[in-house]
Amino acid sequence: MSEAQTEVEVKKTVIRPNTETMVKTAKGSFHKDDLIGNALAGLNLAQVKMIASVLGLDANKYDHLNAGQQRMNLGNGLRRLSANPEAAEKIVALAGPAQEANAAEAEAVAAEKAAVKEANAAEKAAKPKKEKKAKVSDSAEGEGSLL
């Protein structure tokens, strides 16, 4: 190679978020440990869209993005609105019942799974166990063979 064609070594930058100032959710993701982050924790996209539309944000603005990006952008928009104390109180008031509904639904699902597991265990215990049959030897030694 000539001097003009020397290779330039590109160093990649790795950006790691500061997770020390964040809260880890039950599913393993993180959110900011602030009023809005805690209020929206555990809410699905539809619930966040509802809160955003009530507060005047265009909830469909980010429909071209995936669900996680939509929720993140709507959360950031709500975070901007929360500079107004009245808006922050309204966000928390709207998010509270949604979080309670999600918690009740999760509890019902867990109870249903436990009931199914218990029913399966009872059904398994009620079935008679199969007895193992003794193997019969095919040899003619025990039947009076002549030698």
C-alpha positions, 0 to 999 in steps of 0.5 A, spaced: 500 500 500 502 507 498 502 512 503 495 515 501 492 508 501 493 507 509 488 504 513 484 508 518 483 504 524 476 505 526 474 505 534 467 503 535 464 506 541 460 502 546 455 506 550 452 503 556 447 507 560 448 508 567 443 503 571 445 505 578 440 511 577 435 506 574 430 501 577 430 494 574 423 492 572 420 484 574 421 483 566 429 485 567 428 492 563 430 498 566 426 505 567 428 512 570 427 512 578 423 519 577 415 520 578 413 519 571 418 513 570 415 510 576 408 512 574 408 508 568 412 502 570 408 496 568 403 499 563 402 497 556 403 501 550 395 502 550 395 504 557 400 509 556 397 512 549 390 513 553 394 517 558 398 521 553 391 522 549 388 525 555 393 530 556 393 532 549 399 528 546 398 525 539 398 518 541 399 516 534 405 520 532 410 514 533 405 508 530 411 507 525 416 505 530 415 498 534 411 498 541 417 499 545 420 505 542 413 508 541 412 507 549 419 510 550 417 516 546 410 517 549 413 516 556 418 522 554 413 526 552 409 525 558 416 527 562 416 533 558 409 535 560 410 533 568 414 540 568 407 542 570 405 540 577 398 539 575 400 535 569 404 530 573 398 529 578 394 528 572 399 523 570 399 519 576 392 519 577 391 516 571 396 511 571 394 508 578 388 505 576 391 502 570 397 499 575 392 496 579 388 493 574 395 490 571 396 487 578 390 484 579 390 481 572 397 478 573 394 475 580 388 472 577 393 469 571 398 466 577 392 463 581 389 460 574 396 457 573 396 454 580 389 451 579 391 448 573 398 445 576 394 443 582 389 439 578 394 436 573 398 433 580 391 431 582 389 427 576 396 424 576 396 422 583 389 419 581 391 414 575 393 407 577 400 406 577 402 401 571 405 394 574 411 392 571 411 385 568 416 380 570 420 378 564 419 371 562 425 367 560 424 364 553 430 359 554 428 351 555 432 350 561 427 349 566 422 345 561 425 338 562 430 338 556 434 332 555 441 332 554 
